[in-house]
Amino acid sequence: MNEYNAIPGGLATKIPLVVLVNAGTASASEITAGAIQDYGRGVLVGTTTYGKGSVQNWITLDNDQGAVRITVAHWLTPKQRQINGVGLTPDYVVELTEEDITNKNDAQLKKAIEILLNNQ
């Protein structure tokens, strides 16, 4: 198993961080959000993510008669949480309804701003 670790330090490591997530949050964005959540660097707000924690490769069949896509790996968060088929559960679950969208009332963004303002 390959392991990749972040280098400590960097820019803006002491400011509050909120990541908005939903069912459209998938793959690399889930890996990033999961790392932020696992390390306590920030909180997730929204709804459960998609759950795309696998890596696929295309294998071309002989004589170009088609191809097969196979899973070759699964991603885990730094705390070894499985993402695939499960997704990430936000720290603050905030649904966004069709009515909210129609009325331009973004409850998820409002919650994120509230969290940031209370962390100052």
N, C-alpha and C positions, 0 to 999 in steps of 0.2 A: 504494500500500500504506500502510495506517495503522500507525503505530508508537506504542507506549505504553511509557513508562519509569517505573520506580519512583523515588521521591524518596529519596535517601540519608538514613540516620539512622533515628530512631524508637526504639521500646522494645525492649529485650532483644536487641540486635544482636550481642552478644558471647558469648552462651551457646550451648553445643552444641545442634544441632538434628538430629533423625532423623525422617524421614517414612516411615511404613509404607504400602506400595503393593501392589496385586495386580490381577488381571484386572477387578475391580470399580472400579478407579480410572480414571475416564473424564472427558473433556471439561475443564471448568474445573479440576478437581482435578489433571489431568495438566498443565495449563498452569502451575499453581502449583508442582507438584513439579518440573517441568522447569526452571523459573526458579531454584528453590532449588538444583538440581543444577548447572545451567550456571554460576551465580555462585559456586559453592563454599560457599554459605551453610550447607549441611547435606548429609546423605547420605540416599539412599533404601535402604530395606531391604524385602525381600519378593520378589515375582515381577513379571514384565513386566506393565505396565499395559494397559488395553483397546485403546488406539489410536484414540480418537475425537478427531481434530483438525480436524473440519470444522464449518462452520456451514450450516444449512439454513433455507430459507424455504418456507412453504406458499403456493402460487399457486392461488387459487380459479378454477375454470373458469367460462365463461359460463353464465348461468342456474342457477348452483349445481349443476351436473351432476357435481361432484366436485372434487378438488384434486390438485395435483401438488407433490411436495416436491423442491426442487432445491438443490444445493450452491452456495452463493454465496461461500464463502471457506474458507481453510484456516489453522489456527493453526500457528505455528512457535515454538519456544523462543527465548529471547534470542540463542542462538548459531546460530539458523536451522536447528535440527534439525526435521525433519518428524515429527509425532506420528501423523498419520492412517494407519491400517492397519499401523502398526509398534509403537506404544507406546513406553514408556520402559523401559530395562533398569536395574534397581536397581544401586547400587554394591555391595551385598551381596545376592546371590541366596540366599534362604532359602525353601524349599518348606514348605508346611503340608499335611500329609496328613490323611486322614479319621481315621486312628488318633490323630494329635495332637489333633484336635478332640474326639474321643471321650474321650480321657484328659486333656483340659484342659491340654495341653502346648503352649503357644504359642511355638514356636521363633523366630518372627519378633520377637515382643515381647522375648524373652530376648536376642536379638542386639542389638536396639535399646538395651536397658538396658545391656548389656555395652559397647557403643560409647560411650554417654553417660558411664558410670562411668570409662572409660579416657581420656576427654577432659577430666577435671577438672583 
